[in-house]
Structures are given as C-alpha cells and as structure tokens.
Amino acid sequence: MYKFFEETVDSYMTRNVTTVRRDHDLLALSEMFERDDFNSYPVEDDGQVVGIVTKFDILKCFAFSPSQMLPHYRDLMSRRIGDVMTPEFIYVSPDTRLTRVLQIMVEHRIRSIIVLDGAEKLVGIIAREDVIKALKATARE
C-alpha cells in the first residue's frame, strides 16, 4: 500500500484521449458517450484544451422548474457543446502523485481529470478506474 504514495499519473493515465470540439452538437456528443462509454471528454479548440464536457452537462439541460416550459428533445440536443461545457476545469500534470489525484476526485466529486504537460498540451486523462487499478496493483507489493 505504501507504494501507492509514490505513484504518479504518468504510470496510470490513458494517453490516447478522444476529444470533442465546442461546435459539435449535443446529439453527436450523446452518441459518443453511448458508443465509447466515457463520462467526459476534453474540449479542444486549435489544439488547446478549452474545457471539459460530461454526461452531467447534458443532464443539466433537462433540469427545468415547473414554471418553465420544457423544450423538445431535439431542440435541446441541437445545442452546441460550447454552450454547456465547463470552461474552468481541473487538470494535473503527468508527474502529479496519485494521492493528490485521489484527493481532488473526492473533494470535487469528479470522475476524471485532464492531464496537461508543461506547455499545457493534452497528454492524457486519469479516471477513477485508473486510480482504483493503481490501488489494487500497489496493494499486491
């Protein structure tokens, strides 16, 4: 278990990350979520990460009060990712310790964190499943 304290993001992150663009619509995004079984995608614009979009961001579009009329499904799903994404996102670097990642995930109740290098270029994503895999792997040693 003590080995976990030494582990970094670089050893467990997913390197081949699928990204989306902010001008894609929510219908295409929802199909991607279903096909890939991911919980979030980094949003890129000209090779720079400008936000993150999650399944929860789509669900928020459907949260209406009784006094507010619910638009048609197709109208909501034609909205652009840029309209619903989270532009202020948490990210870590490949050399961030997994103990810090675990702390961030618990404190902010997030499922995955974008990994950027020193030039703020996307190099990966680290998910809860990756942290669990690290805990399991280091418990054996």
NUPA-788205 format. One line per field, with one value per residue (C-alpha): residue number from 1; x, y, z. Coordinates in pm, 1 decimal. Example, Ala and Ser with C-alpha at 12.3 -4.5 7.8 and 13.67 -1.06 7.14 Angstrom:
# residues 2
seq: (1_2) .
c1: (1230.0_1367.0) .
c2: (-450.0_-106.0) .
c3: (780.0_714.0) .
This chain:
# residues 141
seq: (1_2_3_4_5_6_7_8_9_10_11_12_13_14_15_16_17_18_19_20_21_22_23_24_25_26_27_28_29_30_31_32_33_34_35_36_37_38_39_40_41_42_43_44_45_46_47_48_49_50_51_52_53_54_55_56_57_58_59_60_61_62_63_64_65_66_67_68_69_70_71_72_73_74_75_76_77_78_79_80_81_82_83_84_85_86_87_88_89_90_91_92_93_94_95_96_97_98_99_100_101_102_103_104_105_106_107_108_109_110_111_112_113_114_115_116_117_118_119_120_121_122_123_124_125_126_127_128_129_130_131_132_133_134_135_136_137_138_139_140_141) .
c1: (0.0_282.5_398.2_75.7_206.9_492.2_287.6_225.1_-36.4_208.6_202.3_-176.4_-331.7_-495.8_-275.1_-487.0_-764.6_-1070.6_-1157.3_-1453.4_-1491.2_-1713.1_-1910.2_-2035.9_-2395.3_-2518.2_-2685.1_-2348.2_-2193.2_-2457.9_-2397.5_-2023.8_-2094.5_-2305.6_-2053.9_-1736.4_-1881.7_-1682.9_-1804.4_-1628.6_-1436.2_-1182.7_-1299.6_-1026.7_-1003.2_-699.8_-504.7_-568.4_-794.5_-1066.7_-1294.7_-1443.2_-1789.2_-1955.3_-2272.8_-2386.7_-2359.5_-2613.6_-2844.4_-2835.9_-3000.9_-3309.6_-3342.5_-3636.3_-3864.6_-4241.4_-4288.4_-4051.8_-4169.2_-3960.6_-3830.3_-3841.9_-3565.8_-3431.8_-3415.0_-3204.6_-2983.2_-2907.6_-2730.1_-2352.4_-2101.5_-1954.5_-2287.3_-2284.7_-1918.2_-1729.7_-1460.5_-1294.7_-1161.4_-920.8_-611.7_-297.3_43.9_191.5_418.3_130.9_112.8_-194.5_-257.9_-325.0_-547.2_-747.4_-785.6_-906.6_-1156.1_-1305.5_-1314.6_-1470.6_-1672.2_-1531.2_-1476.5_-1180.4_-915.0_-744.7_-364.8_-167.0_207.5_422.9_316.5_-48.5_-95.3_-323.0_-124.3_-386.7_-675.7_-686.6_-1012.8_-1139.5_-1090.9_-720.9_-676.9_-854.7_-626.6_-323.2_-451.4_-504.7_-165.2_28.7_-158.5_-1.6_351.1) .
c2: (0.0_241.3_213.5_392.0_707.2_716.3_650.5_929.1_1000.0_914.6_543.2_504.7_771.4_699.8_854.9_817.5_1063.6_1127.7_1497.8_1698.2_2044.0_2310.2_2349.9_1987.8_1937.8_1752.7_1480.4_1377.3_1404.8_1182.7_922.0_936.1_885.9_582.8_435.4_495.0_452.0_753.0_1000.8_1307.2_1445.3_1726.9_2007.7_2128.4_2436.8_2478.4_2212.7_2378.9_2235.6_2493.3_2292.8_1959.9_1823.0_1546.4_1340.5_1557.9_1867.5_1710.3_1617.9_1975.2_2087.3_1890.5_2026.8_2264.7_2408.9_2355.5_2716.2_2678.3_2502.6_2204.8_2242.9_1949.4_1690.1_1766.7_2139.8_2075.1_1822.4_2065.2_2293.7_2318.4_2164.4_2511.0_2619.0_2351.2_2259.5_2355.8_2606.6_2619.3_2269.1_2099.1_1945.8_1774.5_1704.0_1359.6_1388.4_1458.7_1194.5_973.2_1060.9_1418.8_1295.8_1087.5_1387.1_1610.1_1348.3_1306.0_1678.9_1782.7_1465.0_1425.1_1106.2_1203.6_1471.4_1606.8_1567.3_1853.4_1882.0_2185.9_2356.5_2296.2_2042.3_1744.0_1429.0_1214.0_1170.8_995.3_837.7_685.9_343.1_420.8_519.7_203.4_-1.2_167.2_95.6_-268.8_-303.8_-146.7_-345.5_-662.9_-537.9) .
c3: (0.0_73.6_-288.3_-388.9_-218.2_-470.8_-786.6_-1038.6_-1302.3_-1580.0_-1493.4_-1498.6_-1722.9_-2057.5_-2323.8_-2634.4_-2547.5_-2760.5_-2767.7_-2897.1_-3043.2_-2894.8_-3220.1_-3218.0_-3109.3_-2802.6_-3007.8_-3156.2_-2808.6_-2652.9_-2925.0_-2845.5_-2473.9_-2556.6_-2802.4_-2600.1_-2250.2_-2125.3_-1863.8_-2004.0_-2298.9_-2312.1_-2541.4_-2776.4_-2994.3_-3222.1_-3029.5_-2691.9_-2422.1_-2355.4_-2128.9_-2035.2_-2109.6_-1910.7_-1916.1_-1627.6_-1852.1_-2088.2_-1799.0_-1669.0_-1995.9_-1897.0_-1542.3_-1554.5_-1292.2_-1302.2_-1414.0_-1707.1_-2020.9_-2134.1_-2491.3_-2729.4_-2700.3_-3049.2_-2972.1_-2663.5_-2837.0_-3120.5_-2874.0_-2908.5_-2670.8_-2616.4_-2463.0_-2191.1_-2131.5_-1818.5_-1923.6_-1580.0_-1535.3_-1301.0_-1455.0_-1336.7_-1485.8_-1556.6_-1251.6_-1009.3_-737.7_-740.3_-376.7_-493.3_-777.7_-532.6_-302.2_-591.7_-711.4_-366.2_-281.7_-612.7_-677.9_-1027.6_-1223.8_-1438.0_-1463.7_-1773.8_-1784.7_-1943.5_-1993.7_-1909.7_-2234.9_-2137.4_-2417.9_-2365.6_-2289.3_-2119.4_-1882.8_-1546.3_-1431.0_-1108.2_-1260.9_-1314.1_-950.3_-836.6_-1063.7_-904.6_-553.4_-640.2_-811.6_-526.4_-260.4_-400.1_-342.0) .
